[in-house]
Amino acid sequence: MSTLAWFSIASLAAWLWLLLGQGFFWRTDQRLPPERPGGERWPRVAVVVPARDEAEVLPLSLPSLLAQDYPGVAEVFLVDDGSTDGTGRLAVELAARDGGLPLTVVSPGEPEPGWTGKLWALRHGMALARARGPEFLLLTDADIAHEPDSLRRLVAAAVGNDLDLVSQMARLRVASFWERLVVPAFVYFFAQLYPFRWINRARPLATAAAGGCVLLRTETAVAADVPEAIRQAVIDDVSLARAVRRAGGRIWLGLAERVDSVRPYPGLGELWRMVARSAYAQLRHSPLLLAGTVAGLALVYLVPPVALVAGAWGGDAPAAWAGGAAWAVMAGTYVPMLRYYRQPLWPAPLLPFTAFLYLLMTVDSAVRHYRGRGAAWKGRTYARPEAAPDR
């Protein structure tokens, strides 16, 4: 057989393994654990929202938090992280207009050396919140909108199932062409890297969280020394989950039904920057891991369409057959995520092209790192951030 045929067979074998052996990552049925009958209890909750220059999205997100129908005591702490667009003032105005849960707005000043901006903001917000004695902290981004029963369902899942961290992957906005092409794939690749079923097992095989929506038990946060223990992390959600797991906490992660991101990424440039700012940090700034990732993406995602087209054109039947089969499995595993996002299925066969874009974004992330630009976000650059400290 030809070299191309061997590569295509290797790709097909990889896809068969991913289909059956990678925690059924492609399934989208990991939703909040069911509430246990008779276990209703509504402990005090503090909602902490780090916000930097979020005036554009805050009118769509903050009112949804203030309008939570939580049966217990809850309050919201918004940390204005050096905004220049009036984020803090707007938050006060929205609370005065809409009412609902009590809102406190604080501004901690610029981060100290060794801290990323979001975690610096969380540090101050969590410290202020803990003074009120909450049993749980809801850490949620400023672009995340919650349905009125979101907090109640999160707390019920945590209390009823004795969980220390409950996290939901918010449904990201999908409206423009590039969002349709790139955004569902972002969640698909995340689930492939961190299969939710592996995370949610009694004996977990992976650890991760989704930073946009994290309900965290306060005593577990103290035991895990969060956020101090992860203060340099750019990928703060995975770092947080690892810190909680090291402290003996039980973690659950799944897809959201009642939690949505309202942040727009209308063009490829915005999506590119979103991925590139942290992709190389995920690889721990390792050239070897980068090379392995590029090779793996090429074998798994790019070889199948190349083998199918080249094999069919050149009369290489084994290459064409194996490439076509691998491409079909690939597209089939992507369909559930597209349906979760309520999207048409045309992006499924285009997944190799989308994966190629992610490959380029990852390489660009490394280039930015070695040029000293590191992870840049809203006017701040972290030249050599930590991906997920293990200490």
Secondary structure as UniProt FT lines:
FT   HELIX           3..21
FT   TURN            23..26
FT   TURN            37..38
FT   STRAND          45..51
FT   TURN            55..57
FT   HELIX           58..66
FT   STRAND          74..80
FT   HELIX           87..98
FT   STRAND          103..106
FT   TURN            113..114
FT   HELIX           117..130
FT   TURN            131..132
FT   STRAND          136..140
FT   TURN            142..143
FT   STRAND          144..146
FT   TURN            148..149
FT   HELIX           150..160
FT   TURN            161..162
FT   STRAND          165..171
FT   HELIX           177..193
FT   HELIX           196..200
FT   TURN            211..212
FT   STRAND          213..217
FT   HELIX           218..223
FT   TURN            224..227
FT   HELIX           228..230
FT   TURN            231..232
FT   HELIX           236..246
FT   TURN            247..248
FT   STRAND          251..261
FT   HELIX           268..282
FT   TURN            283..285
FT   HELIX           287..297
FT   HELIX           298..302
FT   HELIX           303..314
FT   HELIX           317..340
FT   TURN            341..342
FT   TURN            346..347
FT   TURN            349..350
FT   HELIX           351..370
FT   TURN            371..372
FT   STRAND          375..377
FT   TURN            378..379
FT   STRAND          380..382
//
